[in-house]
Each structure stands twice: as structure tokens, then as C-alpha cells.
Amino acid sequence: MSKKQLGIATGAALAAAYYALKIEPLLVEVTHTELFLPRLPASWDGLKVLFLSDPHVTEFGERERRVVELCGALETPDLILWGGDFLGSYQGVVPAVQLVTQIAQLFPGTPAFAVWGNAEHKIRRERRAWLEALLAEVGVCTLTNESLPFTLRGETITIAGCDDPYYGFADLDATFAKLTPERFTLFVAHSPQVAALAARAGVDLMLSGHTHGGQVRFPIIGPWKTQNPLSRLLDCGAFSPKRLTEILGYDPGGELTTYISRGIGLAFIPRLPWLAPRFNCRPEVACLTLRPLSPRPPLSQ
């Protein structure tokens, strides 16, 4: 390689590094996705869900302000769901609650639920209880290995949430103990690694984060790493029951649709706390529109 070629390659590498470390992490994107769900109540056609995950807040900075600004331009959702990993550091409790509070103030009266991610298990239990109390003060109900009836527009579904699966705090037996086959079930789990178990339990829709979409995605290759023990291919976006079966290599049963958010914040490279890139994987505010879909017709004999 000539000196000129080496200079060009070095310059390109530095430009890419600067973009990944300083620019893309702030380029928060609002995504709009329609999910068609066979058992969704018919009166819920067009139900709008604002799904926010993995803010990893250390301080209330430019990215957090951008998230609030983008959410402020949205139509009022019917439901707000938080997918966990609120914290980016031990000191992140107050600024994380500031983010949640400002989102709640944009949509007063909108029901909101949350689950814990693995980041919340990096702090003491007492501090996590404090975070839960602060979230409750702004109207966010934290679901910890439980399910509740949720009524909207005259229809009742089950909304369920488990503690963080990645660090092993999820108790799915307890979470799914009160599921009833007659009701549509919406399930929030920080890590999507429990998708097959959720499908087997009869969950209709599972929302997750944790993967950050890989955070760094290469052309053709895809995500660098997703931290998903179930499959690296369950990285981000929507997964139909058919696609989940293809990825798993077997049919887990049920009719589970899964949506995995790329998340808002950043995960750091281990032992390199200054190195937290995003490349080809922008932070995401997910706007989901739920629509009923007639059940598949029986196979002809």
C-alpha cells in the first residue's frame, strides 16, 4: 500500500470512528411499524403503542432532550411501554426519571408500564426500590414477574412483564401464571431470549430491547453482537411467528409476534468506558400500531 493509499485509509477510518462515536449516537430515529395480530380485540384497530427501551441514562443530555423533542411531535399514544435498562451509571436514577417524567408530561393520562433490565441489577436493591417509587410517582407501573388485566376501549387484555432474563431474574412461571387463553396477552421482557417460552405460553405480542440492534452493524454481515443467548438473528425489528420458527429451527407453538427495539442509549465496550459506538444502527423511538388480523383459515383437506 502506498503512502497515499495509507493516508486515505487512515482518514476514512478516523472519519468512521468519529461518526460512530460522536454523531450517530445522537441521531435518534422515530420508527413506525404496523403489527397485525390475530387475537387483538377488533375495537383496538389502530392502537398506538410508544415503546421506549434501553435509554441507559447517565445524565440528561443532548440525546435525552432529542428523545423528548421527537416524542413531543407524535400523536398521543394509547399506551407507553418502557423496556428496561433505564440506567447508564449508578448516578443515573435521577436523570433517568427526568426523562420518563418529561415523556409522561407530554401525554398526561396515558397508561404506562415498565420492566427492569440488567442495568437495574447493577445497583443495590434499595436504590432500585427508590427508582421504582419515583417511576410510580409519575404514573409508571413496574411489572416484575407478574401479569395484570388491562382495560381500554371497553376491552380487557392481559399485560405481563418479567424481571430481567439476561441476568437470570425472570420468573416466567410466576409471570404467566394468570394468563387466560380467552384474552390477548401483551408481554414485555427486557431481553428477547425468552421468545420461545413466551410463544409456548400463548403470548400474542412480546416487546423487548437489550440487543441495541447490535449497536454496530456491518453491511451483509449484520450485527456485530446482540447479547441474545437465544439467537444472534433476533436482533431488531418485527418478527412474525413464521420468522421466529425459521430462526429457531423449530416451531415453539403459539402465534407470537415479537418486536425488538434498537434502544435509545449505548452500551460500552468492556473495560473501555469511553468507547460506545453506534454504526448503521441509530437509536430508536418505536411507534407501533396494532391491528387485528383474521385468524389463518384452516388448511384444506
Secondary structure, DSSP 8 states (H G I E B T S, - for coil): --HHHHHHHHHHHHHHHHIIIIIGGG--EEEEEEEEETTS-GGGTTEEEEEE----BSSS-HHHHHHHHHHHTS---SEEEE-S--BSSGGGHHHHHHHHHHHHHHSTT--EEE---GGGGGS-HHHHHHHHHHHHHTTEEE-SSEEEEEEETTEEEEEEE-S-TTTT---HHHHTTT--TTS-EEEE-SSGGGHHHHHHHT-SEEEE-SSGGGSBEETTTEES----SS-TT--SEEE-HHHHHHHHTS--SS--EEEE---SS---BTTBTT----BS---EEEEEEEEE---------
